[in-house]
Amino acid sequence: MALPDFHDVELAAARLKGIARETPIRTSRQLDARSHATVFLKCENFQRVGAFKFRGAYNAVTQRPSSKSVVALSSGNHAQGIALACRLSGKEAHLVMPEPVNPIKRAAVQEYGGIVHVPPDPRDADSFSRDLVRELHGEWIEAFNDPDVIAGQGTAALELLGRVPDLDVLLGPIGGGGLLSGTCLAAHGLNPKIQVFACEPAGALDALYSVRENRIVSQEHPRTIAEGLRTSVGTLTLPILRDHLAGFFVVTEEEIVAAMRFVYERMKLVIEPAGAVAVAPLLRQEPALQGKRVGVIISGGNVDLSRYFDGLSGF
């Protein structure tokens, strides 16, 4: 399977025009003062389905014209993105969601028209998904290790740089690497001098080790609140990351929570833990970012606030 390139990101942007939202860019004097940088947040929490995943999902679904059924394995944002993309494209979405399934995300997938399949054993989720593809004669779309998905995710950075072209640095969270791979292609297609850094939780450092060793190092037991970043990089994302990344910032769980709280209290934005991972290096005043113009891809805003609102119900 060929690696995507900058032209693929441009083609994806054309397909997404008028379909995906051109999400806002937010700034904050308080964030600038705290980080000693000039920061621009690309707010994919305002994207359809509440996350950047819709971009890649829609681009991939529309590039599978021969099949009426699409199958994907995901318990989160990719499942929602595929479900909505299929509804918009007149296709049937089958989402394999292994237990434990977040009931809010499952409900969202079903509201978008997706058909949810829960495998009897979560350990067999991948083989269960492949069997479903054969049974339905459908198309399989991976969450990140797919050239059309990667190209679609890159359109977020393409939009950001179209409005703020003179950035020095781009930050983004990394799990499987679809968002960061697309970001690298978009950024260096426009300006090879931009530095792109991956931000990764300390409890799920497979991407850092994979890039360092130039092989996929699986994370067997990731421990992080950023559930969207618990996946390992893929055969397509790894070579792109290896060739383009300037480095990694490793973030603790305490820093993730602090970043979520800062953005909520100071900027009135609800962002998910994965998005907060990319804000945390700024709040701890990373020397490599000080004095720079920094763009941050906020991956999404799908946060389960049920405990918070349950706590308010007693008043």
C-alpha positions as CSV (number, residue, x, y, z in Angstrom):
1,M,0.0,0.0,0.0
2,A,1.5,3.3,-1.1
3,L,2.2,6.1,1.4
4,P,0.0,9.2,1.0
5,D,1.7,12.5,0.1
6,F,0.9,16.3,0.2
7,H,-1.2,16.0,-3.0
8,D,-3.4,13.5,-1.3
9,V,-4.1,15.9,1.5
10,E,-5.0,18.6,-1.0
11,L,-7.4,16.2,-2.8
12,A,-8.9,15.2,0.6
13,A,-9.5,18.9,1.4
14,A,-11.4,19.3,-1.9
15,R,-13.6,16.3,-1.0
16,L,-14.3,17.6,2.5
17,K,-15.1,21.2,1.4
18,G,-18.7,21.9,2.4
19,I,-18.9,18.6,4.3
20,A,-16.5,18.9,7.2
21,R,-16.5,22.1,9.3
22,E,-13.7,24.5,8.9
23,T,-13.1,24.5,12.7
24,P,-12.1,27.7,14.5
25,I,-8.7,28.8,15.7
26,R,-8.6,30.1,19.2
27,T,-6.0,32.2,21.0
28,S,-5.5,33.2,24.6
29,R,-3.3,35.9,26.2
30,Q,-3.2,33.8,29.4
31,L,-1.9,30.7,27.5
32,D,0.6,32.9,25.7
33,A,1.8,34.4,29.0
34,R,2.0,31.0,30.7
35,S,3.9,29.3,27.8
36,H,6.1,32.3,26.7
37,A,4.9,31.5,23.2
38,T,2.3,32.7,20.7
39,V,-0.2,29.9,20.5
40,F,-3.0,29.0,18.1
41,L,-5.4,26.2,18.9
42,K,-7.0,24.4,16.0
43,C,-10.3,23.4,17.6
44,E,-11.4,20.0,16.2
45,N,-13.6,19.7,19.2
46,F,-16.0,21.8,17.0
47,Q,-15.8,19.3,14.1
48,R,-18.7,17.0,13.2
49,V,-18.8,14.1,15.7
50,G,-16.8,16.3,18.0
51,A,-13.4,15.2,16.7
52,F,-10.9,15.3,13.8
53,K,-11.7,11.7,13.0
54,F,-14.6,12.7,10.8
55,R,-12.2,14.1,8.3
56,G,-10.3,10.9,7.6
57,A,-13.4,8.7,7.9
58,Y,-15.3,10.7,5.3
59,N,-12.4,10.9,2.9
60,A,-11.9,7.1,3.2
61,V,-15.5,6.2,2.8
62,T,-15.9,8.3,-0.3
63,Q,-12.9,6.5,-1.8
64,R,-14.7,3.1,-1.5
65,P,-17.3,3.6,-4.2
66,S,-17.7,-0.1,-5.1
67,S,-19.1,-1.3,-1.7
68,K,-22.4,-0.5,0.1
69,S,-21.1,-1.7,3.4
70,V,-18.2,-0.4,5.5
71,V,-16.7,-2.2,8.6
72,A,-14.5,-0.5,11.2
73,L,-13.1,-1.6,14.5
74,S,-13.3,1.3,17.1
75,S,-14.8,2.1,20.4
76,G,-14.5,5.8,20.0
77,N,-14.3,8.7,17.6
78,H,-13.4,6.7,14.5
79,A,-16.6,4.7,14.9
80,Q,-18.6,7.9,15.1
81,G,-16.8,9.4,12.1
82,I,-17.4,6.2,10.0
83,A,-21.1,6.1,11.0
84,L,-21.8,9.7,10.0
85,A,-19.6,9.4,6.8
86,C,-21.6,6.4,5.7
87,R,-24.9,8.0,6.4
88,L,-23.9,11.0,4.3
89,S,-22.6,8.7,1.5
90,G,-25.6,6.3,1.4
91,K,-23.6,3.4,2.8
92,E,-24.2,1.0,5.7
93,A,-21.8,1.3,8.6
94,H,-20.9,-1.7,10.8
95,L,-18.9,-0.8,13.8
96,V,-17.2,-3.4,15.9
97,M,-17.0,-2.0,19.5
98,P,-15.3,-4.3,22.0
99,E,-16.3,-4.3,25.6
100,P,-16.1,-2.2,27.7
101,V,-18.1,0.1,25.5
102,N,-18.7,3.6,26.6
103,P,-22.5,3.9,26.5
104,I,-22.4,7.5,25.4
105,K,-20.2,6.7,22.4
106,R,-22.3,3.7,21.5
107,A,-25.4,5.8,21.5
108,A,-23.8,8.4,19.4
109,V,-22.7,5.8,16.8
110,Q,-26.3,4.5,16.6
111,E,-27.8,8.0,16.3
112,Y,-25.6,8.5,13.3
113,G,-27.1,5.3,11.8
114,G,-24.2,2.9,12.6
115,I,-24.9,-0.8,13.3
116,V,-22.9,-1.8,16.4
117,H,-21.4,-5.3,16.8
118,V,-19.9,-6.3,20.2
119,P,-17.6,-9.3,19.8
120,P,-18.1,-12.1,22.5
121,D,-14.4,-11.8,23.4
122,P,-12.6,-8.5,23.2
123,R,-9.4,-10.3,22.4
124,D,-10.9,-11.6,19.2
125,A,-12.1,-8.1,18.0
126,D,-9.8,-8.0,15.0
127,S,-10.6,-11.5,13.6
128,F,-14.3,-10.8,14.4
129,S,-14.1,-7.7,12.3
130,R,-12.4,-9.4,9.4
131,D,-15.0,-12.2,9.4
132,L,-17.7,-9.5,9.3
133,V,-16.1,-7.9,6.2
134,R,-16.2,-11.2,4.4
135,E,-19.7,-11.9,5.4
136,L,-21.0,-8.5,4.2
137,H,-18.7,-8.3,1.2
138,G,-17.8,-4.9,2.7
139,E,-14.9,-2.5,2.8
140,W,-12.6,-2.4,5.9
141,I,-11.4,1.0,7.0
142,E,-8.7,1.2,9.7
143,A,-8.7,4.0,12.2
144,F,-5.3,5.4,11.3
145,N,-3.2,3.0,9.1
146,D,-5.0,3.8,5.9
147,P,-3.7,6.3,3.2
148,D,-7.1,8.0,2.7
149,V,-7.6,8.3,6.5
150,I,-4.2,9.9,6.9
151,A,-4.8,12.3,4.1
152,G,-8.1,13.3,5.5
153,Q,-6.7,14.0,8.9
154,G,-4.0,16.2,7.4
155,T,-6.6,18.7,6.3
156,A,-6.9,20.1,9.8
157,A,-3.3,21.3,9.6
158,L,-3.8,22.4,6.1
159,E,-6.6,24.7,7.2
160,L,-4.6,26.0,10.2
161,L,-1.6,26.9,8.0
162,G,-3.9,28.5,5.4
163,R,-5.0,31.0,8.0
164,V,-1.8,31.2,10.1
165,P,1.0,30.5,7.6
166,D,4.0,31.8,9.7
167,L,4.0,29.1,12.4
168,D,7.4,27.8,13.7
169,V,6.0,24.7,15.4
170,L,3.0,22.3,15.2
171,L,2.0,20.1,18.2
172,G,-0.4,17.2,18.1
173,P,-1.3,14.1,20.1
174,I,-0.2,10.7,18.9
175,G,-1.8,7.3,19.3
176,G,-1.8,5.3,16.0
177,G,-0.3,8.3,14.2
178,G,-3.0,9.1,11.6
179,L,-3.4,12.7,12.8
180,L,0.3,13.4,13.2
181,S,1.2,11.7,9.9
182,G,-1.3,13.8,8.0
183,T,-0.2,16.9,9.9
184,C,3.4,16.2,8.9
185,L,2.5,15.8,5.2
186,A,0.4,19.0,5.2
187,A,2.9,21.1,7.2
188,H,6.0,20.1,5.2
189,G,4.1,20.3,1.9
190,L,3.6,24.0,2.6
191,N,6.7,24.8,4.6
192,P,9.6,22.3,5.1
193,K,11.0,24.4,7.9
194,I,8.1,23.9,10.3
195,Q,8.9,21.6,13.2
196,V,6.3,19.0,14.1
197,F,6.4,17.5,17.5
198,A,4.4,14.5,18.7
199,C,2.9,14.7,22.2
200,E,2.5,11.3,24.0
201,P,1.4,10.1,27.4
202,A,4.1,8.6,29.6
203,G,1.9,5.6,30.1
204,A,1.6,4.8,26.4
205,L,5.0,5.5,24.8
206,D,4.9,3.1,21.9
207,A,5.2,5.8,19.2
208,L,8.3,7.3,20.7
209,Y,10.0,3.9,20.9
210,S,8.7,2.9,17.5
211,V,10.2,5.9,15.8
212,R,13.4,5.6,17.8
213,E,13.9,2.0,16.9
214,N,12.4,2.2,13.4
215,R,10.0,-0.7,14.1
216,I,6.6,-1.1,15.5
217,V,6.9,-1.4,19.3
218,S,3.5,-2.5,20.6
219,Q,2.2,-1.0,23.8
220,E,0.8,-4.1,25.6
221,H,-0.8,-2.4,28.6
222,P,-1.1,1.3,28.1
223,R,-2.2,3.3,31.2
224,T,-3.5,6.7,30.4
225,I,-6.7,8.7,30.7
226,A,-6.2,9.7,27.0
227,E,-8.0,6.6,25.7
228,G,-7.7,7.7,22.1
229,L,-3.9,7.4,22.4
230,R,-3.7,3.8,23.6
231,T,-3.2,2.4,20.1
232,S,0.2,1.5,18.5
233,V,1.5,3.1,15.3
234,G,1.0,1.3,12.0
235,T,3.0,0.3,8.9
236,L,2.0,3.4,7.0
237,T,2.2,6.0,9.8
238,L,5.6,4.9,11.2
239,P,7.7,5.8,8.1
240,I,6.0,9.2,7.7
241,L,6.6,10.0,11.4
242,R,10.2,8.8,11.2
243,D,10.9,11.0,8.3
244,H,9.1,14.2,9.4
245,L,8.9,14.5,13.2
246,A,11.3,16.9,15.0
247,G,10.8,15.0,18.3
248,F,8.5,14.0,21.1
249,F,7.1,15.6,24.2
250,V,6.2,13.1,26.9
251,V,3.3,14.1,29.2
252,T,2.2,12.8,32.6
253,E,-1.4,12.1,33.6
254,E,-1.3,15.0,36.0
255,E,-0.3,17.3,33.2
256,I,-3.1,16.0,31.0
257,V,-5.7,16.8,33.6
258,A,-4.2,20.2,34.4
259,A,-4.2,21.1,30.7
260,M,-7.9,20.1,30.3
261,R,-8.7,22.3,33.4
262,F,-6.7,25.2,32.1
263,V,-8.3,25.3,28.7
264,Y,-11.8,24.9,30.2
265,E,-11.4,27.5,32.9
266,R,-9.4,30.1,30.9
267,M,-10.7,29.5,27.4
268,K,-14.1,28.0,28.1
269,L,-13.4,25.1,25.8
270,V,-14.2,21.4,26.6
271,I,-11.4,19.3,25.2
272,E,-10.8,15.6,25.5
273,P,-7.7,14.2,27.3
274,A,-6.0,13.4,24.0
275,G,-6.2,17.0,22.9
276,A,-4.9,18.2,26.3
277,V,-1.8,16.1,25.8
278,A,-0.7,18.5,23.0
279,V,-1.3,21.6,25.3
280,A,0.6,20.2,28.3
281,P,4.1,20.9,26.9
282,L,3.2,24.6,26.6
283,L,2.0,24.9,30.1
284,R,5.2,23.4,31.5
285,Q,7.1,25.9,29.4
286,E,9.1,23.6,27.2
287,P,12.3,25.5,26.2
288,A,12.0,24.5,22.6
289,L,8.6,26.2,22.3
290,Q,9.4,29.5,24.1
291,G,9.4,32.5,21.9
292,K,7.9,30.5,19.0
293,R,4.6,30.7,17.1
294,V,3.0,27.4,17.9
295,G,0.0,25.7,16.4
296,V,-1.8,23.0,18.4
297,I,-4.2,20.5,16.9
298,I,-6.9,19.9,19.5
299,S,-8.1,16.5,18.5
300,G,-11.6,16.6,19.9
301,G,-14.0,17.3,22.7
302,N,-15.8,14.1,23.4
303,V,-15.6,13.9,27.2
304,D,-18.0,11.9,29.4
305,L,-19.2,14.5,31.8
306,S,-21.9,12.3,33.4
307,R,-20.0,12.2,36.8
308,Y,-19.7,16.0,36.8
309,F,-23.4,16.5,36.2
310,D,-24.4,13.7,38.5
311,G,-22.5,15.6,41.2
312,L,-24.4,18.8,40.5
313,S,-27.8,17.0,40.7
314,G,-27.7,17.1,44.5
315,F,-27.9,20.9,44.7
